[in-house]
Structures are given as structure tokens and as C-alpha cells.
Amino acid sequence: MSEKIRVGIIGIGNMGSSHLRNYRDGKMPEIEITAVCDIKADRLEWAEKEFPAIPRFDSFDKVLESGLCDAILIAVPHYDHPPMAIKALEAGLHVMTEKPAGVYTKQVREMNEVAAKSDKVFGIMYNQRTNPMYRKAREIVKGGEYGQLKRVNWIITDWFRTQAYYNSGGWRATWSGEGGGVLLNQCPHNLDLWQWICGMPNKIKAVCRVGQWHDIEVEDDVTIYAEYPNGASGVFITTTGDCPGTNRLEITLDRAKLICEDNKLRMYVLENNTSDIIYRSEDGFAKEDGEWIEVELEGENNQHSGVMNAFAGKILRGEELIAPGEEGINGLTISNAAFLSSWLDKTIELPIDEDLYYAELKKRIDSSKAKENVVEKTNEDMSSTY
């Protein structure tokens, strides 16, 4: 292996072009972009103008056959992530995929199984895991010093989007093009961080309101209620219709409360566990003493380039990934469960019935009004037209 990893970027829309700019700015010193690919001629023309030295391809298969790449970065519509990852892994290439891992867990599980049998590195672009605030919150929760999880609430409503945003692409906010709305497009990072910090719930009850604030066929306003095996609960609220929005993650432990907001982590630490106070105090209105502290954060927030640099480090030296690709199924499981709960108006226990979810999703795909036929539909499964 050379000192640099040769990477091909598949899809050079918003995210793919952002990775190219990071490369141009020298933010990924152990990576060399050796190919770009897109099915749209105007994007290839853009790449020719901005990055004339990088070979350009109009099909994924041509990139795989070129021999120019050690790895690929997948930045295409959601349905294409698993089939492309599978094909690249089976062709002997390392894979980094943009979020989400896919649209439905049945498809993503197949991708994970192929990755598990491969000796190649498989990562997912969960760049929010580089944020020192979330990393420290996870360290505190997982460390156990302040007791078990009791409650988690995340109000993440600062995803405001206008109708013009949804009108900018025929695939946007459609079941056949994108596979969902705010949960599949804006919130995969938040859903990942939720489970990464607090662990996976075992029950989900949700209301996903379709086209509540926009003229779209998918959800733009969601409330999720979750339960954990230990009795803890969680609430996750999101929308693309609020302005101004809020981004506040509040985690209650037995002896502390954490608040992640405005890139700061505050923590209220009690002298004793609330579970002890509840049963030992003889005062019905007793309050435990404690104090607020602002937690010191460490490390840089390198975001996308940090994830890619860790990807290169894993390939070259066996270092740790920011986010192993196989973990992408966790946040997707929560969103799939939320959809299924809302569609069936019932509480969903995890793991979900993946065949039932796919059947319900297929109904919505078949009635989708997508202007761009991103997904080729068959009776048994879906394959990419990329």
C-alpha cells in the first residue's frame, strides 16, 4: 500500500463536491482523489473545470473497472448506498458511505453481512461523532460514574427548509427518490448520536406527520417516544418547519443531568443518586444539593475530513474508525421503527419486523410522485439505476 489511499468519489453533488473541496484544501493528507463519477453531465463538466487532473467517469462500473482506486466514497441518493457498497466490497475496494446507511434495514443488513465477510475497511460518514461535545457526553454516560440512564430528550428543530428546497430536485422528499423526509435526510446524524451516546431503545411509538408544513409526500414533523430495557424513556422531536429552531439534547442520569446546546456541555451533578433520595428521605418535598458545571471539552471537531483521515489511518495502520459502517443500521432501525409505528398507529418493539417494514414502504414507493425515477422497482426488491 502506498502512503496515500486512492479514493474515487461516487456522486459529486452537494456532499461529493464538499469532499472534493476538502481534498483541494489539503485537509486529507493521506488521501488522493483519483476518480470522480456522476451520471449527470453538468456535474462532470463542473469537475472538469474545477479539478481537471482527476479522471471522470459516467458510471460506477467504469470506476470499479478502472483500477485507479483503493477505496470509494459513496455520495449518491440513499437507495443506492447498500448496492454500491456491496459491489465495491466484492470488487476488493474499501468503502466509505455517506449517511444514511440505506433506506430500510433489510437492505442494510445485507450490506453489513457482505462487509463482515470482507477484509476491507467499511466506514460511514457520521461526522458529528467528531464533535467534542458529543464525544464527552458519550464518555460520561458510558462511564457509569453518575448512574444509569433515566431519560433523554432531544429537540432538534433547527432544520428549517423552504418549499424551494424541496422543489430543487424531483427525487427530494419522495418515497421512491429519498425514502423519507426529515428522518432520512436531515436527522440520521442525530439518530446515530442518540443511540451512540445513550444506547438503543427497545420500544418506539411515533407520529410522523406527512407534509405538515410543506407540499411534500413524506414526513416533515416527527415526535418519537422511546423506552429502554432498564425503564428509561426518551423523546425525539424534529421538523423542517420551525424557524427559529432548537437544538437541545438533555440526558438525565441517576446523579446528573447533561445538556448539550450551543456547542457547550453543561452538567448538573447531585451529591447523591435520585434513586436513593426517593426512598431514603423522610421529607416528601426533599431536594438534593448539587451544582452546575461547564464540562471542559477536548480535541478538534474535524467533521468530514476527520472521518476520512481516520478511514485512511484504518487502511494504512489499522487505527480506529470514527464510525464503522456496520453501525449505520442502528440509527436507521430507530427511523424505520418510527415510520412503522406511525403508519400502523402502534408501539413497535425492536428489532423490527423487516419484511413488514419493507412491505409498507413498498406501498408508498408504488404511489410516489417522484419526478426522477431514482429507483427501479421490481416485485421482490429494488435495484439502482445509477
Contacts in CASP RR format, 6 or more apart in sequence:
PFRMAT RR
TARGET T0000
AUTHOR 0000-0000-0000
METHOD contacts of the structure
MODEL  1
MSEKIRVGIIGIGNMGSSHLRNYRDGKMPEIEITAVCDIKADRLEWAEKE
FPAIPRFDSFDKVLESGLCDAILIAVPHYDHPPMAIKALEAGLHVMTEKP
AGVYTKQVREMNEVAAKSDKVFGIMYNQRTNPMYRKAREIVKGGEYGQLK
RVNWIITDWFRTQAYYNSGGWRATWSGEGGGVLLNQCPHNLDLWQWICGM
PNKIKAVCRVGQWHDIEVEDDVTIYAEYPNGASGVFITTTGDCPGTNRLE
ITLDRAKLICEDNKLRMYVLENNTSDIIYRSEDGFAKEDGEWIEVELEGE
NNQHSGVMNAFAGKILRGEELIAPGEEGINGLTISNAAFLSSWLDKTIEL
PIDEDLYYAELKKRIDSSKAKENVVEKTNEDMSSTY
1 70 0 8 1.000
1 315 0 8 1.000
1 316 0 8 1.000
3 30 0 8 1.000
3 316 0 8 1.000
4 30 0 8 1.000
4 31 0 8 1.000
4 32 0 8 1.000
4 312 0 8 1.000
5 30 0 8 1.000
5 31 0 8 1.000
5 32 0 8 1.000
5 70 0 8 1.000
5 71 0 8 1.000
5 94 0 8 1.000
5 311 0 8 1.000
5 312 0 8 1.000
5 315 0 8 1.000
5 316 0 8 1.000
6 32 0 8 1.000
6 34 0 8 1.000
6 68 0 8 1.000
6 69 0 8 1.000
6 70 0 8 1.000
6 71 0 8 1.000
7 31 0 8 1.000
7 32 0 8 1.000
7 33 0 8 1.000
7 34 0 8 1.000
7 69 0 8 1.000
7 70 0 8 1.000
7 71 0 8 1.000
7 72 0 8 1.000
7 73 0 8 1.000
7 96 0 8 1.000
7 308 0 8 1.000
8 33 0 8 1.000
8 34 0 8 1.000
8 35 0 8 1.000
8 36 0 8 1.000
8 37 0 8 1.000
8 63 0 8 1.000
8 68 0 8 1.000
8 69 0 8 1.000
8 71 0 8 1.000
8 72 0 8 1.000
8 73 0 8 1.000
9 16 0 8 1.000
9 19 0 8 1.000
9 20 0 8 1.000
9 33 0 8 1.000
9 35 0 8 1.000
9 36 0 8 1.000
9 37 0 8 1.000
9 72 0 8 1.000
9 73 0 8 1.000
9 75 0 8 1.000
10 37 0 8 1.000
10 60 0 8 1.000
10 63 0 8 1.000
10 72 0 8 1.000
10 73 0 8 1.000
10 74 0 8 1.000
10 75 0 8 1.000
10 76 0 8 1.000
10 84 0 8 1.000
11 36 0 8 1.000
11 37 0 8 1.000
11 38 0 8 1.000
11 43 0 8 1.000
11 74 0 8 1.000
11 75 0 8 1.000
11 76 0 8 1.000
12 20 0 8 1.000
12 36 0 8 1.000
12 37 0 8 1.000
12 38 0 8 1.000
12 43 0 8 1.000
12 44 0 8 1.000
12 46 0 8 1.000
12 47 0 8 1.000
12 75 0 8 1.000
13 38 0 8 1.000
13 43 0 8 1.000
13 75 0 8 1.000
15 75 0 8 1.000
15 98 0 8 1.000
15 125 0 8 1.000
16 73 0 8 1.000
16 75 0 8 1.000
16 98 0 8 1.000
17 43 0 8 1.000
17 46 0 8 1.000
18 304 0 8 1.000
19 33 0 8 1.000
19 73 0 8 1.000
19 75 0 8 1.000
19 304 0 8 1.000
19 308 0 8 1.000
20 33 0 8 1.000
20 36 0 8 1.000
20 47 0 8 1.000
20 50 0 8 1.000
20 51 0 8 1.000
22 28 0 8 1.000
22 304 0 8 1.000
22 305 0 8 1.000
22 308 0 8 1.000
23 31 0 8 1.000
23 33 0 8 1.000
24 51 0 8 1.000
27 302 0 8 1.000
27 305 0 8 1.000
27 306 0 8 1.000
27 309 0 8 1.000
28 305 0 8 1.000
28 308 0 8 1.000
28 309 0 8 1.000
28 312 0 8 1.000
29 309 0 8 1.000
30 309 0 8 1.000
30 312 0 8 1.000
30 313 0 8 1.000
30 316 0 8 1.000
31 308 0 8 1.000
31 309 0 8 1.000
31 312 0 8 1.000
33 51 0 8 1.000
33 54 0 8 1.000
34 54 0 8 1.000
34 55 0 8 1.000
34 68 0 8 1.000
34 69 0 8 1.000
35 54 0 8 1.000
35 55 0 8 1.000
35 56 0 8 1.000
35 57 0 8 1.000
35 63 0 8 1.000
35 66 0 8 1.000
35 68 0 8 1.000
35 69 0 8 1.000
36 44 0 8 1.000
36 47 0 8 1.000
36 51 0 8 1.000
36 54 0 8 1.000
36 55 0 8 1.000
36 56 0 8 1.000
36 57 0 8 1.000
37 56 0 8 1.000
37 57 0 8 1.000
37 58 0 8 1.000
37 59 0 8 1.000
37 60 0 8 1.000
37 62 0 8 1.000
37 63 0 8 1.000
38 44 0 8 1.000
38 47 0 8 1.000
38 58 0 8 1.000
39 58 0 8 1.000
39 59 0 8 1.000
39 386 0 8 1.000
41 58 0 8 1.000
44 56 0 8 1.000
44 58 0 8 1.000
47 54 0 8 1.000
47 56 0 8 1.000
48 56 0 8 1.000
55 66 0 8 1.000
55 68 0 8 1.000
57 63 0 8 1.000
57 66 0 8 1.000
59 386 0 8 1.000
60 84 0 8 1.000
60 87 0 8 1.000
60 386 0 8 1.000
63 69 0 8 1.000
63 72 0 8 1.000
64 87 0 8 1.000
64 88 0 8 1.000
64 91 0 8 1.000
64 93 0 8 1.000
69 93 0 8 1.000
70 93 0 8 1.000
70 94 0 8 1.000
70 315 0 8 1.000
71 93 0 8 1.000
71 94 0 8 1.000
71 95 0 8 1.000
71 96 0 8 1.000
71 121 0 8 1.000
71 311 0 8 1.000
71 315 0 8 1.000
72 84 0 8 1.000
72 88 0 8 1.000
72 93 0 8 1.000
72 94 0 8 1.000
72 95 0 8 1.000
72 96 0 8 1.000
73 96 0 8 1.000
73 97 0 8 1.000
73 98 0 8 1.000
73 125 0 8 1.000
73 308 0 8 1.000
74 80 0 8 1.000
74 81 0 8 1.000
74 84 0 8 1.000
74 85 0 8 1.000
74 88 0 8 1.000
74 95 0 8 1.000
74 96 0 8 1.000
74 97 0 8 1.000
74 98 0 8 1.000
75 98 0 8 1.000
76 84 0 8 1.000
76 98 0 8 1.000
76 386 0 8 1.000
77 171 0 8 1.000
77 177 0 8 1.000
77 178 0 8 1.000
77 374 0 8 1.000
77 386 0 8 1.000
78 100 0 8 1.000
78 102 0 8 1.000
78 103 0 8 1.000
78 177 0 8 1.000
78 178 0 8 1.000
78 179 0 8 1.000
78 184 0 8 1.000
79 102 0 8 1.000
79 103 0 8 1.000
79 177 0 8 1.000
79 179 0 8 1.000
79 374 0 8 1.000
79 375 0 8 1.000
79 382 0 8 1.000
79 384 0 8 1.000
80 374 0 8 1.000
80 384 0 8 1.000
80 386 0 8 1.000
81 97 0 8 1.000
81 98 0 8 1.000
81 100 0 8 1.000
81 101 0 8 1.000
81 102 0 8 1.000
81 111 0 8 1.000
82 101 0 8 1.000
82 102 0 8 1.000
82 107 0 8 1.000
82 108 0 8 1.000
82 110 0 8 1.000
82 111 0 8 1.000
83 107 0 8 1.000
83 383 0 8 1.000
83 384 0 8 1.000
84 97 0 8 1.000
84 384 0 8 1.000
84 386 0 8 1.000
85 95 0 8 1.000
85 97 0 8 1.000
85 111 0 8 1.000
85 114 0 8 1.000
85 115 0 8 1.000
85 122 0 8 1.000
86 110 0 8 1.000
86 111 0 8 1.000
86 114 0 8 1.000
88 95 0 8 1.000
89 95 0 8 1.000
89 114 0 8 1.000
89 115 0 8 1.000
89 118 0 8 1.000
89 120 0 8 1.000
89 122 0 8 1.000
90 114 0 8 1.000
90 118 0 8 1.000
92 118 0 8 1.000
92 120 0 8 1.000
93 120 0 8 1.000
94 120 0 8 1.000
94 121 0 8 1.000
94 122 0 8 1.000
94 311 0 8 1.000
94 315 0 8 1.000
95 115 0 8 1.000
95 120 0 8 1.000
95 121 0 8 1.000
95 122 0 8 1.000
95 123 0 8 1.000
96 122 0 8 1.000
96 123 0 8 1.000
96 124 0 8 1.000
96 125 0 8 1.000
96 307 0 8 1.000
96 308 0 8 1.000
96 311 0 8 1.000
97 123 0 8 1.000
97 124 0 8 1.000
97 125 0 8 1.000
97 325 0 8 1.000
98 124 0 8 1.000
98 125 0 8 1.000
99 124 0 8 1.000
99 125 0 8 1.000
99 126 0 8 1.000
99 188 0 8 1.000
99 189 0 8 1.000
99 192 0 8 1.000
99 328 0 8 1.000
100 184 0 8 1.000
100 188 0 8 1.000
100 328 0 8 1.000
100 331 0 8 1.000
100 332 0 8 1.000
100 335 0 8 1.000
101 108 0 8 1.000
101 111 0 8 1.000
101 124 0 8 1.000
101 325 0 8 1.000
101 328 0 8 1.000
101 329 0 8 1.000
101 332 0 8 1.000
102 108 0 8 1.000
102 111 0 8 1.000
102 332 0 8 1.000
103 179 0 8 1.000
103 180 0 8 1.000
103 184 0 8 1.000
103 332 0 8 1.000
103 361 0 8 1.000
104 332 0 8 1.000
104 336 0 8 1.000
104 354 0 8 1.000
104 357 0 8 1.000
104 358 0 8 1.000
104 361 0 8 1.000
105 329 0 8 1.000
105 332 0 8 1.000
105 333 0 8 1.000
105 336 0 8 1.000
105 352 0 8 1.000
105 354 0 8 1.000
105 357 0 8 1.000
106 354 0 8 1.000
106 355 0 8 1.000
106 357 0 8 1.000
106 358 0 8 1.000
107 382 0 8 1.000
108 328 0 8 1.000
108 329 0 8 1.000
108 332 0 8 1.000
109 329 0 8 1.000
109 354 0 8 1.000
112 325 0 8 1.000
112 326 0 8 1.000
112 329 0 8 1.000
115 122 0 8 1.000
115 325 0 8 1.000
115 326 0 8 1.000
116 326 0 8 1.000
121 311 0 8 1.000
121 314 0 8 1.000
121 315 0 8 1.000
121 321 0 8 1.000
122 324 0 8 1.000
122 325 0 8 1.000
122 326 0 8 1.000
123 311 0 8 1.000
123 321 0 8 1.000
123 323 0 8 1.000
123 324 0 8 1.000
123 325 0 8 1.000
124 323 0 8 1.000
124 324 0 8 1.000
124 325 0 8 1.000
124 327 0 8 1.000
124 328 0 8 1.000
125 304 0 8 1.000
125 307 0 8 1.000
125 323 0 8 1.000
126 188 0 8 1.000
126 189 0 8 1.000
126 192 0 8 1.000
126 193 0 8 1.000
126 196 0 8 1.000
126 307 0 8 1.000
126 322 0 8 1.000
126 323 0 8 1.000
126 327 0 8 1.000
126 328 0 8 1.000
127 189 0 8 1.000
127 303 0 8 1.000
127 304 0 8 1.000
127 306 0 8 1.000
127 307 0 8 1.000
127 322 0 8 1.000
128 134 0 8 1.000
128 189 0 8 1.000
128 190 0 8 1.000
128 192 0 8 1.000
128 193 0 8 1.000
128 303 0 8 1.000
129 135 0 8 1.000
129 192 0 8 1.000
129 193 0 8 1.000
129 196 0 8 1.000
129 307 0 8 1.000
129 322 0 8 1.000
129 323 0 8 1.000
130 300 0 8 1.000
130 301 0 8 1.000
130 302 0 8 1.000
130 303 0 8 1.000
130 306 0 8 1.000
130 307 0 8 1.000
130 322 0 8 1.000
131 263 0 8 1.000
131 301 0 8 1.000
132 297 0 8 1.000
132 298 0 8 1.000
132 299 0 8 1.000
132 300 0 8 1.000
132 301 0 8 1.000
133 260 0 8 1.000
133 263 0 8 1.000
133 264 0 8 1.000
133 265 0 8 1.000
133 297 0 8 1.000
134 193 0 8 1.000
134 196 0 8 1.000
134 197 0 8 1.000
134 260 0 8 1.000
136 265 0 8 1.000
136 295 0 8 1.000
136 297 0 8 1.000
136 298 0 8 1.000
137 197 0 8 1.000
137 249 0 8 1.000
137 251 0 8 1.000
137 258 0 8 1.000
137 260 0 8 1.000
137 265 0 8 1.000
138 196 0 8 1.000
138 197 0 8 1.000
140 146 0 8 1.000
140 253 0 8 1.000
140 256 0 8 1.000
140 258 0 8 1.000
140 267 0 8 1.000
140 295 0 8 1.000
141 149 0 8 1.000
141 197 0 8 1.000
141 198 0 8 1.000
141 251 0 8 1.000
141 253 0 8 1.000
141 258 0 8 1.000
142 197 0 8 1.000
144 253 0 8 1.000
146 253 0 8 1.000
146 254 0 8 1.000
146 255 0 8 1.000
146 256 0 8 1.000
146 269 0 8 1.000
147 253 0 8 1.000
147 254 0 8 1.000
147 255 0 8 1.000
147 256 0 8 1.000
147 273 0 8 1.000
148 230 0 8 1.000
148 232 0 8 1.000
148 253 0 8 1.000
148 254 0 8 1.000
149 198 0 8 1.000
149 199 0 8 1.000
149 228 0 8 1.000
149 230 0 8 1.000
149 232 0 8 1.000
149 251 0 8 1.000
149 252 0 8 1.000
149 253 0 8 1.000
150 232 0 8 1.000
150 233 0 8 1.000
150 252 0 8 1.000
150 253 0 8 1.000
150 254 0 8 1.000
150 274 0 8 1.000
151 232 0 8 1.000
151 233 0 8 1.000
151 234 0 8 1.000
151 250 0 8 1.000
151 251 0 8 1.000
151 252 0 8 1.000
152 194 0 8 1.000
152 198 0 8 1.000
152 226 0 8 1.000
152 232 0 8 1.000
152 233 0 8 1.000
152 234 0 8 1.000
152 235 0 8 1.000
152 249 0 8 1.000
152 250 0 8 1.000
152 251 0 8 1.000
152 252 0 8 1.000
153 234 0 8 1.000
153 235 0 8 1.000
153 236 0 8 1.000
153 248 0 8 1.000
153 249 0 8 1.000
153 250 0 8 1.000
154 190 0 8 1.000
154 194 0 8 1.000
154 235 0 8 1.000
154 236 0 8 1.000
154 237 0 8 1.000
154 248 0 8 1.000
154 249 0 8 1.000
154 250 0 8 1.000
155 237 0 8 1.000
155 238 0 8 1.000
155 246 0 8 1.000
155 247 0 8 1.000
155 248 0 8 1.000
156 187 0 8 1.000
156 190 0 8 1.000
156 236 0 8 1.000
156 237 0 8 1.000
156 238 0 8 1.000
156 246 0 8 1.000
156 247 0 8 1.000
156 249 0 8 1.000
157 237 0 8 1.000
157 238 0 8 1.000
157 239 0 8 1.000
157 241 0 8 1.000
157 242 0 8 1.000
157 245 0 8 1.000
157 246 0 8 1.000
157 247 0 8 1.000
158 242 0 8 1.000
158 244 0 8 1.000
158 245 0 8 1.000
158 246 0 8 1.000
158 247 0 8 1.000
159 182 0 8 1.000
159 186 0 8 1.000
159 187 0 8 1.000
159 238 0 8 1.000
159 239 0 8 1.000
159 240 0 8 1.000
159 241 0 8 1.000
160 240 0 8 1.000
160 241 0 8 1.000
160 242 0 8 1.000
160 243 0 8 1.000
160 244 0 8 1.000
160 245 0 8 1.000
161 186 0 8 1.000
161 214 0 8 1.000
161 220 0 8 1.000
161 240 0 8 1.000
161 241 0 8 1.000
163 214 0 8 1.000
163 215 0 8 1.000
165 172 0 8 1.000
166 172 0 8 1.000
166 173 0 8 1.000
166 214 0 8 1.000
166 215 0 8 1.000
166 216 0 8 1.000
169 371 0 8 1.000
169 372 0 8 1.000
170 177 0 8 1.000
170 370 0 8 1.000
170 371 0 8 1.000
170 372 0 8 1.000
171 177 0 8 1.000
171 178 0 8 1.000
171 370 0 8 1.000
171 371 0 8 1.000
171 372 0 8 1.000
171 374 0 8 1.000
172 178 0 8 1.000
172 185 0 8 1.000
172 216 0 8 1.000
173 180 0 8 1.000
173 181 0 8 1.000
173 185 0 8 1.000
173 214 0 8 1.000
173 216 0 8 1.000
173 217 0 8 1.000
173 218 0 8 1.000
173 220 0 8 1.000
174 180 0 8 1.000
174 216 0 8 1.000
174 217 0 8 1.000
174 218 0 8 1.000
174 368 0 8 1.000
174 369 0 8 1.000
174 370 0 8 1.000
175 217 0 8 1.000
175 218 0 8 1.000
175 361 0 8 1.000
175 364 0 8 1.000
175 365 0 8 1.000
175 367 0 8 1.000
175 368 0 8 1.000
175 370 0 8 1.000
176 365 0 8 1.000
176 368 0 8 1.000
176 370 0 8 1.000
176 373 0 8 1.000
176 374 0 8 1.000
176 375 0 8 1.000
176 377 0 8 1.000
177 368 0 8 1.000
177 370 0 8 1.000
177 372 0 8 1.000
177 374 0 8 1.000
177 375 0 8 1.000
178 184 0 8 1.000
178 185 0 8 1.000
178 218 0 8 1.000
178 374 0 8 1.000
179 218 0 8 1.000
179 361 0 8 1.000
179 365 0 8 1.000
180 218 0 8 1.000
180 219 0 8 1.000
180 339 0 8 1.000
181 216 0 8 1.000
181 218 0 8 1.000
181 219 0 8 1.000
181 220 0 8 1.000
181 240 0 8 1.000
182 219 0 8 1.000
182 220 0 8 1.000
182 221 0 8 1.000
182 222 0 8 1.000
182 238 0 8 1.000
182 239 0 8 1.000
182 240 0 8 1.000
183 191 0 8 1.000
183 208 0 8 1.000
183 219 0 8 1.000
183 222 0 8 1.000
183 238 0 8 1.000
183 335 0 8 1.000
183 338 0 8 1.000
183 339 0 8 1.000
184 218 0 8 1.000
184 335 0 8 1.000
186 238 0 8 1.000
186 240 0 8 1.000
187 222 0 8 1.000
187 238 0 8 1.000
187 335 0 8 1.000
188 331 0 8 1.000
188 332 0 8 1.000
188 335 0 8 1.000
190 236 0 8 1.000
190 238 0 8 1.000
191 236 0 8 1.000
191 331 0 8 1.000
191 332 0 8 1.000
191 334 0 8 1.000
191 335 0 8 1.000
192 323 0 8 1.000
192 327 0 8 1.000
192 328 0 8 1.000
192 330 0 8 1.000
192 331 0 8 1.000
193 249 0 8 1.000
194 236 0 8 1.000
194 331 0 8 1.000
194 334 0 8 1.000
195 201 0 8 1.000
195 330 0 8 1.000
195 331 0 8 1.000
195 334 0 8 1.000
196 327 0 8 1.000
196 330 0 8 1.000
197 251 0 8 1.000
198 228 0 8 1.000
198 232 0 8 1.000
198 251 0 8 1.000
199 228 0 8 1.000
200 330 0 8 1.000
200 333 0 8 1.000
200 334 0 8 1.000
200 350 0 8 1.000
201 226 0 8 1.000
201 227 0 8 1.000
201 228 0 8 1.000
201 234 0 8 1.000
201 334 0 8 1.000
201 350 0 8 1.000
202 227 0 8 1.000
202 228 0 8 1.000
202 229 0 8 1.000
202 349 0 8 1.000
202 350 0 8 1.000
203 226 0 8 1.000
203 227 0 8 1.000
203 347 0 8 1.000
203 348 0 8 1.000
203 349 0 8 1.000
203 350 0 8 1.000
204 224 0 8 1.000
204 225 0 8 1.000
204 226 0 8 1.000
204 334 0 8 1.000
204 337 0 8 1.000
204 338 0 8 1.000
204 341 0 8 1.000
204 347 0 8 1.000
204 348 0 8 1.000
204 350 0 8 1.000
205 224 0 8 1.000
205 225 0 8 1.000
205 226 0 8 1.000
205 341 0 8 1.000
205 346 0 8 1.000
205 347 0 8 1.000
205 348 0 8 1.000
206 222 0 8 1.000
206 223 0 8 1.000
206 224 0 8 1.000
206 225 0 8 1.000
206 337 0 8 1.000
206 338 0 8 1.000
206 339 0 8 1.000
206 341 0 8 1.000
206 342 0 8 1.000
207 222 0 8 1.000
207 223 0 8 1.000
207 342 0 8 1.000
208 219 0 8 1.000
208 221 0 8 1.000
208 222 0 8 1.000
208 338 0 8 1.000
208 339 0 8 1.000
208 342 0 8 1.000
208 343 0 8 1.000
209 219 0 8 1.000
209 220 0 8 1.000
209 221 0 8 1.000
209 222 0 8 1.000
210 216 0 8 1.000
210 217 0 8 1.000
210 218 0 8 1.000
210 219 0 8 1.000
210 220 0 8 1.000
211 217 0 8 1.000
211 218 0 8 1.000
211 219 0 8 1.000
211 220 0 8 1.000
211 221 0 8 1.000
212 219 0 8 1.000
212 220 0 8 1.000
212 221 0 8 1.000
212 239 0 8 1.000
212 241 0 8 1.000
213 220 0 8 1.000
213 221 0 8 1.000
213 239 0 8 1.000
213 240 0 8 1.000
213 241 0 8 1.000
214 220 0 8 1.000
214 240 0 8 1.000
214 241 0 8 1.000
217 364 0 8 1.000
217 368 0 8 1.000
217 369 0 8 1.000
219 339 0 8 1.000
219 342 0 8 1.000
220 239 0 8 1.000
220 240 0 8 1.000
220 241 0 8 1.000
221 238 0 8 1.000
221 239 0 8 1.000
221 240 0 8 1.000
221 241 0 8 1.000
222 236 0 8 1.000
222 237 0 8 1.000
222 238 0 8 1.000
222 239 0 8 1.000
222 338 0 8 1.000
223 235 0 8 1.000
223 236 0 8 1.000
223 237 0 8 1.000
224 234 0 8 1.000
224 235 0 8 1.000
224 236 0 8 1.000
224 237 0 8 1.000
224 334 0 8 1.000
224 338 0 8 1.000
225 233 0 8 1.000
225 234 0 8 1.000
225 235 0 8 1.000
226 233 0 8 1.000
226 234 0 8 1.000
226 235 0 8 1.000
226 236 0 8 1.000
226 334 0 8 1.000
227 233 0 8 1.000
227 234 0 8 1.000
228 234 0 8 1.000
247 261 0 8 1.000
248 259 0 8 1.000
248 260 0 8 1.000
248 261 0 8 1.000
249 258 0 8 1.000
249 259 0 8 1.000
249 260 0 8 1.000
249 261 0 8 1.000
250 257 0 8 1.000
250 258 0 8 1.000
250 259 0 8 1.000
250 260 0 8 1.000
251 257 0 8 1.000
251 258 0 8 1.000
251 259 0 8 1.000
251 260 0 8 1.000
252 258 0 8 1.000
254 273 0 8 1.000
254 274 0 8 1.000
254 275 0 8 1.000
255 269 0 8 1.000
255 270 0 8 1.000
255 272 0 8 1.000
255 273 0 8 1.000
255 274 0 8 1.000
256 267 0 8 1.000
256 268 0 8 1.000
256 269 0 8 1.000
256 270 0 8 1.000
257 267 0 8 1.000
257 268 0 8 1.000
258 265 0 8 1.000
258 266 0 8 1.000
258 267 0 8 1.000
258 295 0 8 1.000
259 265 0 8 1.000
259 266 0 8 1.000
259 267 0 8 1.000
264 294 0 8 1.000
265 294 0 8 1.000
265 295 0 8 1.000
265 297 0 8 1.000
266 292 0 8 1.000
266 293 0 8 1.000
266 294 0 8 1.000
266 295 0 8 1.000
267 292 0 8 1.000
267 293 0 8 1.000
267 294 0 8 1.000
267 295 0 8 1.000
268 290 0 8 1.000
268 291 0 8 1.000
268 292 0 8 1.000
268 293 0 8 1.000
269 290 0 8 1.000
269 291 0 8 1.000
269 293 0 8 1.000
270 288 0 8 1.000
270 289 0 8 1.000
270 290 0 8 1.000
271 288 0 8 1.000
271 289 0 8 1.000
271 290 0 8 1.000
272 288 0 8 1.000
274 288 0 8 1.000
277 286 0 8 1.000
277 288 0 8 1.000
302 309 0 8 1.000
306 322 0 8 1.000
307 322 0 8 1.000
307 323 0 8 1.000
310 319 0 8 1.000
310 320 0 8 1.000
310 321 0 8 1.000
310 322 0 8 1.000
311 321 0 8 1.000
311 322 0 8 1.000
313 319 0 8 1.000
314 320 0 8 1.000
314 321 0 8 1.000
333 350 0 8 1.000
333 351 0 8 1.000
333 352 0 8 1.000
336 352 0 8 1.000
336 357 0 8 1.000
337 348 0 8 1.000
337 350 0 8 1.000
337 352 0 8 1.000
339 357 0 8 1.000
339 360 0 8 1.000
339 361 0 8 1.000
340 348 0 8 1.000
340 352 0 8 1.000
340 353 0 8 1.000
340 356 0 8 1.000
340 357 0 8 1.000
340 360 0 8 1.000
341 347 0 8 1.000
341 348 0 8 1.000
343 360 0 8 1.000
344 360 0 8 1.000
362 377 0 8 1.000
365 375 0 8 1.000
365 377 0 8 1.000
365 382 0 8 1.000
366 377 0 8 1.000
373 385 0 8 1.000
374 385 0 8 1.000
375 382 0 8 1.000
375 384 0 8 1.000
375 385 0 8 1.000
376 382 0 8 1.000
376 383 0 8 1.000
376 384 0 8 1.000
376 385 0 8 1.000
END
